[in-house]
């Protein structure tokens, strides 16, 4: 008859490690409930001691869980103070996009596909019921683009980004605005390349500005279909220009 098989030390260690991981994940989930469902941005979390007592875990486990949430941008941790609920930003998503583009500039074409999926719909929503404030942001950005054109092609990029952010704000959808904000960094690099490609193909800065003017015109006219079509045309042109620029770099 075979005797009982004893657990090996390595198996015991794996079990211990897995149990500790499960406990930490449970604590993370509980603090996440507080952050996302019960506390407002800027509010301090309960102390480590209070959280540890509530959940029956060590303060070290609470600290590890808090660090996990800090890495996700859900809490802010400052020396000598309790962690606070973070105001959500587009930073983590933007960092992902920026890193992907830095590793391989051709990912800008992938990002352009994301823009197509978002911004054609954004233009339609914006034209359906545009607010006066959002239209004013786009008008100011367009005027700045026209004024900056005389300084050279690179001068219009910041105003270009403000235009698209204003359009996203006009959509009335905060999630869409959040995603457009997240793409700001890599889109700046993409716009510089696409404009160089546009100029190399015989286009002008004024052409690019006019594309934006057509979008704004359709938004002002409360023409969702026309605004979506104008944005689609703009992004198709951008795709051709960006492809030309990337090809010249290889």
Backbone torsions as a table, in degrees:
resi	resn	phi	psi	omega
1	UNK	NA	134.1	-177.0
2	UNK	-77.3	140.4	176.5
3	UNK	-76.8	168.8	178.9
4	UNK	-64.8	135.6	178.3
5	UNK	-80.1	122.2	179.6
6	UNK	-80.3	141.3	174.6
7	UNK	-64.8	137.1	176.9
8	UNK	-75.8	155.0	177.4
9	UNK	-55.6	-39.6	-177.6
10	UNK	-65.9	-35.3	178.7
11	UNK	-68.0	-41.6	177.8
12	UNK	-60.5	-40.6	-179.8
13	UNK	-64.4	-40.1	179.4
14	UNK	-64.1	-40.9	178.7
15	UNK	-63.1	-44.3	179.1
16	UNK	-61.2	-44.2	180.0
17	UNK	-63.5	-42.2	-179.8
18	UNK	-65.5	-39.2	178.9
19	UNK	-64.2	-43.3	179.5
20	UNK	-63.1	-39.6	179.8
21	UNK	-64.6	-41.1	179.3
22	UNK	-63.7	-40.0	178.4
23	UNK	-63.0	-45.7	179.9
24	UNK	-62.1	-41.3	179.8
25	UNK	-63.5	-36.7	177.4
26	UNK	-65.0	-41.8	178.9
27	UNK	-66.9	-41.1	176.2
28	UNK	-57.3	-45.5	-178.8
29	UNK	-62.4	-39.0	-179.5
30	UNK	-68.5	-45.0	179.6
31	UNK	-67.0	-34.5	176.9
32	UNK	-61.6	-38.7	175.5
33	UNK	-59.0	-43.0	178.3
34	UNK	-61.8	-47.1	-174.0
35	UNK	-66.5	-43.1	-173.2
36	UNK	-92.6	-22.9	-173.7
37	UNK	-120.4	-17.6	-172.1
38	UNK	-122.5	-28.1	-176.1
39	UNK	-112.7	149.0	179.3
40	UNK	-90.5	155.4	175.6
41	UNK	-54.6	137.0	-178.7
42	UNK	91.8	-10.0	-179.5
43	UNK	-82.2	139.1	177.5
44	UNK	-71.8	144.1	172.0
45	UNK	-76.1	158.2	170.1
46	UNK	-56.7	160.1	-178.4
47	UNK	-66.3	161.4	176.3
48	UNK	-55.9	-41.2	-178.3
49	UNK	-63.5	-42.6	-179.4
50	UNK	-65.1	-44.2	-179.8
51	UNK	-66.6	-40.9	179.9
52	UNK	-63.1	-42.3	-180.0
53	UNK	-67.2	-40.7	-179.5
54	UNK	-61.5	-40.4	-173.7
55	UNK	-100.2	-2.4	177.9
56	UNK	67.9	39.2	-179.9
57	UNK	-129.6	176.2	179.3
58	UNK	-81.7	159.6	175.5
59	UNK	-63.3	-32.4	178.3
60	UNK	-61.4	-40.1	178.6
61	UNK	-64.6	-41.9	176.7
62	UNK	-60.8	-42.3	-179.1
63	UNK	-63.1	-42.6	178.8
64	UNK	-64.1	-40.1	178.7
65	UNK	-65.0	-40.1	179.5
66	UNK	-64.2	-40.4	177.7
67	UNK	-62.2	-36.9	177.6
68	UNK	-62.5	-41.6	179.0
69	UNK	-72.1	-31.3	175.8
70	UNK	-64.1	-42.4	180.0
71	UNK	-62.6	-27.4	178.9
72	UNK	-88.5	0.3	177.8
73	UNK	79.0	17.3	-177.3
74	UNK	-92.2	-25.9	176.0
75	UNK	-132.6	156.2	175.3
76	UNK	-112.9	132.2	-178.3
77	UNK	-116.2	124.2	178.9
78	UNK	-123.3	145.5	-176.5
79	UNK	-59.4	127.5	174.9
80	UNK	80.6	4.1	-179.3
81	UNK	-130.9	158.5	175.3
82	UNK	-67.9	149.7	173.5
83	UNK	-61.7	147.9	177.8
84	UNK	-120.6	155.0	176.5
85	UNK	-68.0	125.7	-176.6
86	UNK	-78.4	148.3	167.3
87	UNK	-76.3	123.2	-175.3
88	UNK	-64.6	136.2	177.1
89	UNK	-129.6	169.3	179.8
90	UNK	-86.3	5.0	-174.1
91	UNK	-52.1	-53.7	-177.4
92	UNK	-60.1	-40.2	178.1
93	UNK	-67.6	-42.8	178.5
94	UNK	-61.3	-38.2	178.0
95	UNK	-61.9	-40.0	178.3
96	UNK	-62.4	-48.4	179.5
97	UNK	-60.6	-45.3	-177.4
98	UNK	-63.8	-42.1	179.7
99	UNK	-63.4	-43.0	179.7
100	UNK	-60.9	-41.0	-178.2
101	UNK	-71.8	-37.4	178.7
102	UNK	-65.2	-37.3	179.7
103	UNK	-69.2	-36.7	-177.9
104	UNK	-151.2	102.2	-178.4
105	UNK	-56.0	-21.3	179.3
106	UNK	-66.9	-16.6	176.5
107	UNK	-66.3	-13.6	174.4
108	UNK	-60.2	-31.8	176.4
109	UNK	-69.4	-36.6	174.6
110	UNK	-63.8	-41.9	179.5
111	UNK	-64.1	-33.0	177.7
112	UNK	-65.5	-34.9	174.2
113	UNK	-62.7	-37.9	176.3
114	UNK	-63.6	-42.0	178.4
115	UNK	-61.4	-41.5	178.5
116	UNK	-58.5	-46.3	-178.2
117	UNK	-62.2	-33.8	-176.6
118	UNK	-91.5	-50.5	-165.0
119	UNK	-79.0	-26.6	174.1
120	UNK	-65.0	-42.9	177.1
121	UNK	-67.3	-40.1	178.4
122	UNK	-58.8	-44.4	-179.4
123	UNK	-61.2	-40.3	178.4
124	UNK	-64.1	-45.4	178.7
125	UNK	-63.4	-41.4	-177.9
126	UNK	-62.8	-38.3	-178.5
127	UNK	-75.2	-20.2	-177.7
128	UNK	-68.1	-35.8	-178.1
129	UNK	-159.2	66.7	-173.9
130	UNK	-71.9	136.8	175.1
131	UNK	-81.6	152.9	179.6
132	UNK	-62.8	-37.1	-178.4
133	UNK	-66.1	-43.1	-179.1
134	UNK	-67.1	-40.3	177.3
135	UNK	-62.8	-37.9	178.4
136	UNK	-62.9	-38.7	177.5
137	UNK	-61.9	-43.9	-179.7
138	UNK	-67.7	-39.1	178.6
139	UNK	-63.2	-43.3	178.7
140	UNK	-63.9	-42.6	179.5
141	UNK	-62.8	-41.4	179.8
142	UNK	-65.4	-41.7	177.1
143	UNK	-62.0	-41.8	178.6
144	UNK	-63.6	-39.9	177.4
145	UNK	-60.7	-43.9	-179.9
146	UNK	-65.3	-41.5	179.7
147	UNK	-67.4	-35.8	-176.3
148	UNK	-79.1	-18.0	-176.8
149	UNK	-57.9	-33.0	-179.3
150	UNK	-69.3	-20.5	-178.6
151	UNK	-84.0	-9.6	-178.2
152	UNK	123.1	160.8	-173.2
153	UNK	-62.4	-33.4	-176.5
154	UNK	-69.8	-18.4	-173.8
155	UNK	-73.6	-16.0	-174.0
156	UNK	-90.6	-7.5	-168.8
157	UNK	-64.7	-43.1	-179.0
158	UNK	-62.5	-41.6	178.4
159	UNK	-66.6	-35.0	176.4
160	UNK	-59.5	-46.0	179.0
161	UNK	-63.2	-41.8	178.7
162	UNK	-61.9	-35.9	179.2
163	UNK	-60.7	-49.2	-176.9
164	UNK	-69.3	-33.3	175.5
165	UNK	-67.5	-38.7	176.6
166	UNK	-63.7	-39.2	177.7
167	UNK	-63.0	-43.3	178.3
168	UNK	-62.7	-39.7	177.9
169	UNK	-63.6	-36.7	179.9
170	UNK	-66.6	-21.6	179.3
171	UNK	-66.9	-23.2	-178.6
172	UNK	79.1	4.7	-178.7
173	UNK	-107.5	109.7	-175.3
174	UNK	-66.4	-32.6	178.7
175	UNK	-64.8	-41.2	177.9
176	UNK	-65.2	-41.6	176.9
177	UNK	-60.8	-40.1	179.6
178	UNK	-60.6	-44.1	-178.7
179	UNK	-68.7	-39.1	177.3
180	UNK	-64.4	-40.0	176.0
181	UNK	-60.9	-39.8	-178.2
182	UNK	-63.3	-28.2	-177.5
183	UNK	-89.3	1.9	-172.8
184	UNK	-56.7	-48.2	-177.1
185	UNK	-60.6	-59.8	-179.7
186	UNK	-64.5	-29.6	179.0
187	UNK	-67.9	-29.2	176.4
188	UNK	-61.5	-45.3	177.9
189	UNK	-64.7	-39.3	179.7
190	UNK	-65.9	-39.8	-179.8
191	UNK	-65.9	-39.4	178.5
192	UNK	-61.7	-43.5	179.4
193	UNK	-67.0	-45.9	-176.3
194	UNK	-65.2	-34.7	177.9
195	UNK	-68.3	-39.1	175.9
196	UNK	-62.2	-40.6	177.2
197	UNK	-63.9	-39.3	178.9
198	UNK	-61.6	-45.6	-179.9
199	UNK	-66.5	-37.1	-179.9
200	UNK	-67.8	-23.3	179.9
201	UNK	-92.3	8.9	176.4
202	UNK	94.4	5.3	178.2
203	UNK	-82.2	178.7	-179.9
204	UNK	-130.6	164.2	174.8
205	UNK	-61.9	-37.4	-179.4
206	UNK	-61.5	-33.4	176.6
207	UNK	-59.1	-46.2	-177.9
208	UNK	-64.2	-43.1	179.1
209	UNK	-62.6	-40.1	179.9
210	UNK	-64.1	-33.6	176.1
211	UNK	-60.4	-41.5	178.1
212	UNK	-67.7	-38.7	179.7
213	UNK	-62.0	-36.8	179.1
214	UNK	-66.6	-39.0	177.0
215	UNK	-61.7	-48.2	-179.1
216	UNK	-61.9	-39.7	179.4
217	UNK	-59.2	-42.3	-178.8
218	UNK	-72.3	-31.6	175.7
219	UNK	-67.2	-46.7	178.0
220	UNK	-58.6	-36.9	-178.2
221	UNK	-78.1	-2.2	-177.9
222	UNK	56.2	49.9	-177.6
223	UNK	-117.1	86.9	-176.6
224	UNK	-57.4	-44.8	-179.6
225	UNK	-63.9	-42.7	179.1
226	UNK	-66.3	-38.4	178.9
227	UNK	-66.3	-41.5	178.8
228	UNK	-63.5	-41.8	179.7
229	UNK	-65.5	-40.9	179.6
230	UNK	-64.5	-39.7	178.1
231	UNK	-68.0	-40.8	178.8
232	UNK	-60.6	-44.1	178.2
233	UNK	-61.2	-42.1	-179.8
234	UNK	-61.8	-44.2	-177.9
235	UNK	-73.7	-30.5	174.4
236	UNK	-64.8	-42.0	177.0
237	UNK	-64.5	-41.4	178.8
238	UNK	-60.9	-39.7	179.7
239	UNK	-62.9	-42.7	178.8
240	UNK	-65.2	-41.9	-179.3
241	UNK	-66.9	-41.8	-179.5
242	UNK	-66.4	-41.1	178.1
243	UNK	-60.7	-41.1	179.4
244	UNK	-64.4	-40.5	-180.0
245	UNK	-66.5	-44.9	-179.9
246	UNK	-66.2	-34.9	178.2
247	UNK	-65.3	-36.5	-179.4
248	UNK	-70.3	-18.9	-178.2
249	UNK	-87.4	-14.3	-177.1
250	UNK	-89.4	NA	NA
